[in-house]
Amino acid sequence: FIENLLAQPGKTLALLPGGKATATKLLDTQVGSGATVQTVTLWKLSGLSTTPVPVWTDANDKFFAISFGIGWIPAGYEGDKERLEKLQTEALAAQMPALARSLAVTPSTPVAFTDVRIFDAPAKRFVDSQTVVVDRGLIVSVGAAGTAKVPANAKRIAGKGMTLVPGMWDSHMHVGDDYTGIQELSLGVTSVRDPGNDDAKTLDRRGRVARGELLMPNVYPSSLIDGKGPNTAQVANVATSQAEAIALIDKAAANRFTGVKFYGTFNPAWLPAAIAEAHAKGLHVHGHIPQGMRPLAAIADGYDEITHINWVIMQAMPDSVIAESNGIMRFQGPGRYAKGVDLDAPPMTTMVATMAGKVPSGKKVTSDPTMVAFEGLYVPENGDLSPAYAPFVGTLPPTVERGFRSGGFAVPADLTRADFRASWAKMVALLGKMNAAGVPIVAGTDGNGIEIVRELEIYREAGMSAGEALYAATLAPAKLVGADKTTGSIEAGKVADLVLVEGDPSTSIGALRQTRVVMMGGKLMDADALRAAAGFAGRPK
């Protein structure tokens, strides 16, 4: 592919069924030693994905190598792999400062969103005909459009027929690369909670954001901690003893992370001491449930939050599933058995009551259900497009859209897709019961960066009001990480994290996809320009 692309005029090639690919030269370097020394060139391929793809060619424009941790490189040059990855990472990062400056503008005057419907997050309701004034990165006034005072020199943004919502949160987004942030911002997500990543990359991105070299939502990271075994999480910090686990927790606190996330290979015997240390350091504790445990046991040890809806319903799974819960059974177990779970009887009534704080301890336990991730596992057949991605058909690079048509998990021979879908429906019903009982819900996706609105649509299907659903993606996660005094709602004195959408999310939550203006920390961004920079050909449907 790269050889054909480089042979084209302008190094641009039309794609089927639409779009185009373009190659841009980034740098040359030498690889090999002695008689094998040669010059190779790094190209940035745009149009194949929502993130540029780096590819190396030789001096004759023939394919040489590609590497993203796992690499394909000629025999004899394996020793150059790590350096090539470092060079391509630095070269791509070097392009981000100019992109950040082109997409985000700091207004020189106040900005007024006039005569607009707003979402009042504390009250979980929408209010018509309001005017919101922003100055120097802060919201300075919110009031009725007819009486609001707008500075004479303010930039006015007409809000008639539109809705202004607080900058949204994706409470479960593993930031993949620099372009993940642009995708999130294009949908009005101005804050993300990264529940486990390569800590070094997280810290590098934090530094570049602080220096104005990278456009990225506000990131609230957790450090992912796991034990050692065949199913250890790929980017986890691995502890082989309780002392090592505590040292990793201390490191997370020193790095100013907001939480720690435990994973399935973590030794359950270490949880009480590890959680005590995390709480002593002011860290939020969440995650998967270590293999062999049920979620109520993790809550008893001190979990503040259960990640993913499958871990909530795991309380009702057979012992055979719990015994293998860190492998494929964490998906296949709920897919097989959830359909038969009685949500109105123990153990699920006990589970929900405990998370809602209706037990002697009184402690509420948050749910980050990532419903959209499990819809994609249980519902679509191969070739089907998950509802999360259907609104983006025709705007995605064709290879990305094909990837989204891979379908859900293969169904075991003794089950049908209908069985998986019935279990999925039971999980949606469980979410409704959790919300009705008062379990705190925060909206996250565990996705690619464009699924947050579908997550909220599922919340509506579960019986939540539009206000409750949007609260889960605004003020609720801000409270979870202790940022609610500065963001998460449209109130005077708060940071201007705002999103202007066309339409009325109070009647159709899907209107939240129709972002037009995004503001983060008072900086203005055009949503269409963000979409274009992230590789989208147009607005979602």
N, C-alpha and C positions, 0 to 999 in steps of 0.2 A: 504494500500500500504506500509506504513512504517513498519508495523509488518512483512509482507512478506519479505521486503528488509532486515531487520535486522536479519532475520532467515537464510539468504543465507551465504555461505562461502565467507569471505572477504567483507561481507555486500555490494555486487554488484549484480545487477539483469539486465539481458538482456531485452531490450525494443523492441516492434514492432512498425513500421517496421524496426527499426535499432537503434543503439546506446545502451548505458547502463546507469543505475543509480547507484550511489554510495553514501553511507552514511558515514559521518565522524563525530566522537564524538567531541563536542566542550567543554561542561562543564556540571556539575551537580549543582543543587540548591534545596533548600527546599521551598515548598509552603504550604499554609494553616496555621491553628493554632489549638492548642489543639489536640483534637482527630483526626482532619483531616490532620495533618502534614504528608507530604510525600516528598520523593526525586524524582525530575524529571530531565531528561537528555535532553540537546539540541543537535540535530543532524543537520549537514549541508548536504542537499541532492543536489548532482551534477548530471547533465545529463538530468534533466527534463526541464530546462530552460537555457537561456543564463546568468542567475543570480542564484546563489545558493539559495535553498529554506530552511529556518530554520523551523524545526518541533520539538516539545517536546513530549517525551514519559515518561511513569512511570517506576518504578523500574523493572517491568516485561516486558519491551520493548513493551508495549501496547500504542497505540496513546493516548496522553493526551491533547495537545492543539496546535493550530496554530494561529498566530495573525500578521496582518499587518495594524494596525489601526482598521480594523474590525477583530474581533477574534471569534474563536470557542473554548470554554473552558468550563470545567464542572461547573455546578451550584455549588455555594458555594466557587468558587475560582476566582470570577470576580475581587476581590481586588488585585489579583496578576498579572493581565493582563499587566498593565503599566510597572511593574518591569521586567516581562519576556521580553517584547519588548525592554526595555533598555539593558538588559543583552545580548540579541541576536544581537542587533545593535553593541554593544561594542565588542562582540566576533568575529563577521564578520569583523569589522574594524581592529581588532588586527591582522588579517591575511594579510592585504593589504601591510604593509611595506616590507615583504619578497617577495611578488609577484612583487611589484614595482621594487625592486632591481634585480630580476631575469629577468625582461622584458626590462629594460632600462639601457643601458651601456654608461658611459661617456668616450669617446675615450681619450687616453693618448697622441695621436699624431693628426696632421691634418688629415682630411678626404677629398678625392678628388673623385667626381663623374665625370668620364672621358668619353669623346666622347658621350654625351647624348643630346637628344632633350630636350629643356627647354620651359616652358611657360613664355613668357615675358608679365606679367600681365598689366603693364601700357599701352603697345601697343596692348593688347588683341590678341597676335599672338604667334605662335610657331616658335622656331629657332633651326635648326639642328646643330649637331656637335659642342657642347659647352662643356667646362669643368668648373666645379664649385668646388671651394676649401673652406672648412670650417675649422675654428680653434677656439678653446675655446668658442664654442657656437655661433660664428658669421660667416657669409659669408664674406670671405676676398677677393675673386676674382671670376669674371665671364668672360670668354673669349673663343675665338675660340679654338677648341681642338688642332689644329695644332701648335698654338703659345703659349698656356697657360703654365705658369710655375707652376709645381707641386712640393712641398717640397719633398726632398729625403726620408724623414721618414714618408710620408703620407700613410695612409691606402687608397688604390685605390679600388673604386667600379666601375666595368665596366658598362657603360651605353649604349653600342651599342644595338640598337633595343628597347630601353626603353625611357621613358619620365620622366623628373624631373619637378614636379610642386610645387608651394608653398603649404605649409600645408593648407589644405582646412578648411573652416568654415561651421558649421551648425548654421545658424542664428536664428533657432527656435528649441531649444532642451531643454525640461524640464528634467534636469538630474534626473534620477530615483534613482540610487544608485551608489555605487562605481564601479560596473561593466559596467555601461553605458559608462563611459569614456574609458574603454578598448575596447568596441565594436566600438566606434567612432574612436579611434586611429587605429584600425585594418583596417579601410577604409581610413586612411590618413587624418582624421579630427583632427587637432591640436588645434583648437579654436572653442568654442561654445558660442553662446549668449543664456543664459537661461532667457526666458522672463516671469518668474514667477514661484516661487517654495516656499517651506518652507524655509523662510529666515534663520532660525536657522541652518538647515541642510546645506544650502549654505555656511554659515560662518564656520561651522565645517569642511566641506570639504576643504575650502580655507586654514584653519589653518593646516590641515594634509598635504596638498600639500606643503605648505611652509616648513614644517618640514621634508619633504622627506618620508612621511608615506603613500602616496597615489599617484598613477599614474592616471592622469586626464588631458585632454586637458585644455588649458587656458580658464577660464570661465569668461564671461562678463555678470553679472547678472542684471536683472531689478527686482524691487520690484513690486509685483502684488497688486493693490489696487482696492477694490470693495466696493459697498454699501451692506446693509443688506437686504436680501430678500430670497425668495424660490430658486432662481437660483444663489445665491452667489457662486463664484468660490471656490472650496474646500480648497485650500491652501492660499487664499487671505488674505491680511491684510484688515480688515473691518473698514470702516469709517462710522459713523452715523451722522456726521456733517462736514461742510466745514473746521472747525478748526481742527478736527481730521484728515481729509485728508491731510491738510498742515503739521501737525505734523508727519504723516507717510512719507511724502515726505522728510522732514528734516531728519528723521531717515535713509531713504535710502541713502541720501547723506553722512550722518555720517558713514554709513557702507561701503562707497566707492563703491556703486553700480553705474552702468553706466546709468541706466534709470529707469523710472517708466512706468508701463503698467496698463492702466485703463481697467475695465471690464464692462459687460453689466448692472449690477445693480447699478453702480455708478450714483449718481444724476447729471444729465446734468447741472443743475444750478451752480454746484460747479466747473465745468471744467475751466472757464476762470481764476479764482483765483488759482486753483490748478496747472494749466499749467504754469502760470506766476511764481509761486514759484519754480516749477521744473526747469524752464529755468534759473531762478536767481541762482539756485544751480548747474547749469551746467549739468543737467540731460536731457537725451533724452526722448521724450514723444511718446509713441506708444500704440497700444492696439486694443481691440474690440471697438465698438461704443455703448455707453450707449443706453438702450432701449428707443425707441421713437425718436431718432435722425437719421439723414442721415449722411453719411461720410463727405459730404461737410461742414456740420455744425461743425463737430469735427475739420476739417482742419481750418475753420475760427476761432475756439477757440484756435488753436495753435498746433494741432497734427503735429509731425515731420514725422510720419510713420503710414500707415494703415496696420494692421496685417491681413493676410489671404485674398485670392482672393474673398471669398464670401462677405466680407465687402466692397470691391471696387464696385462690381456689385449691392450691396444693394441700391446704389443711384437710380437705375431704378426699384426697387421693389415697389409693391402697398403699400398704406398706411396700409392695414391690416397686411402685413408682418412686417413693421417697428414697428407697435404697439406691436408686440409680438417678437421682434427680439432678445431677450435675452434667449429665449427658443428654442424649436425644430425648430421654423420657421427660425432661422438663417441658417439652413441646408435645410429644406424642401422648404422654400420660393425660394431661388435661384434654387434649383433642379426643382421646378415646373415652374418658370417663366423665367429663364435666356435664355432658348432656343428661346424665342420670342423677346428678347431685340435687338434693332437696335443699333449696336456699332458705326454707322456712323451718329448718330443723337443725339441731347440732350435727356436725361441728360448725357449720357456716354461721348459724346465728350467734354462736359464741365468738367466732372470729370477727364478725362485723361489730358486735357489741364492744369487744375489746378495742378494736381500732377506733371506735367512736368515743372511747373514754367512759363507757357506761359500766365500768367495773370498779372495784375498790380503789385501784391505783389512780383512776381519773385521768390518766395520761392518754391523749389522743395520738394515734399513729397515722401518719400521712400515707396516702396511696399515690404513686406515680404510675398509673395503669398502662400507659403506652398502648392503648387499645388499637390504634391504627397498625401497629406492628403485627399484632396477632390476627387482625382481620386479613392482612396480607398472607399469613401463614395458613389459615384455615379455610378461607372462603373461595379464592379464585382457582379455577382450573388452569392448566398450562395453556398459554395463549390469551387468557383473560387479562384485562387491565383492572387492577385494583381501583376502587372508587377514589382512593387518595390521588391517583394520577390521571384519571379520566379528564378532569378539567384542563389538563395541560397538553392534551393530544394536539398535535400540529404545531406546538411551540417548542417541543423538545428536540434536541438532536436525535436523528433516527436510531442510532445505536443505543441511546439512553432509553427511548421508548420501547425498543425491543427488549431491553433488559427488564423493564417493568412488566413485561408480558410473560415472564418466566413461570408465573403461577405460584400456588402455595406448595406446602409440603406434600410429597407423595403420600397417598393414603395407604396404610397397611392392607394387606390382601383380604383380611377378614372384616374390613370396614369400608364405608363409602364416603364420598365427599359430603353427602347429606349428613352423615354422622358428625363429621368435623364441623359442618355448618350449624348443626343443632347444639354442639358444645360451645361454639362461638356465641350463639344466641343466649346461652345460659350465662356466659361471662358478661355480656351486655346487661342482662337482667341483674347480675350481681353488682355491677357498677351502680345501677339505679338504686338498689337497696342500700349500698354503702353511702351514697349521697344522701338518701332520705334519712338515714340513721345519724348523719352528722360526721362521717369520716371525712377529714380534709382531703381534697383532691387537687393535685397540680397537674397541668396538662403538659405532657411531653410526648415525643414521637419515636425516639430511637431510630430515626429515619435518615433521609438524604438531605433534608433541609427545606422541603416544600409540603410537608404533610400536616402541619399544625391545624389548619382549618378543618381538614377531614377528621382529626381527633375530636374537635369540638362538635362536628356534625354527629359523630357517634354518641357524644354526651347527650345531645338532644334526643337521639333515638332511645337512649337509656332513661329518658324522662326528665332530664335536667332542663330548666328554663334557659333561654338565651342568656340571661344575666348570670345565672349560675355557671354556665359553660364558659363565658368570657371571663368571669372572675377567676376561674381556674387557670387562665392563661395570662392574668395580669396581676392583681393584688395578692392572690394566694401564694404564688411562688416568690413574690417579693417579700412577703412575710416570712416564708420558710427560711430564706437566707439572711433575714434581718435587714433588708434593703427597703422596707415599706415606708420608712420615714422620708426617703428621698425619691422613690419612683413607684410605679405600679398603679397609679391613679392620676386623674386630672384634677389637681388641687393646687391652689396658689402656694408658692414656696417650693414646690417639687421641681426636680429636674425635668426639662422638656423632652421627654421620651413620648412621642405622639405619632399616630398614624391616621391619615385621612383616607377613608375608603368611600367608593361610590356605591350608594345603596343603603339598605336598612338591615343590619344584622339582627335587629330585634325580631324581625319577621322571617328572615332567611340568613342563617349564620354563615352560609356560603358567600355572602356579600363581602366577607372579610378578605377574600382573595383579590378583590378589586381595589388594590392599593393604588393610590395616586400620588400622595406625598408622604414621605417618611421623615421624621425628625428624631434625632438621637443626640441628647445633650445639647439641644438647641441647633445642631447642624442640620441643614435642609438637604434632602435627597429626593430626586425624582424617581419614582418607583419604576417607570418604564426604562430609564437609563440603567438602573440597577439590574433589571431583568436582562437587558441587552448585554451588560457586562458579565452576567452569569451564564450566558449562552442560550437564552430563551429567545425565540423568534417573535414573540408577541405576548399579549395579555392572556391569562387563563380565561376559560369560558365561565 
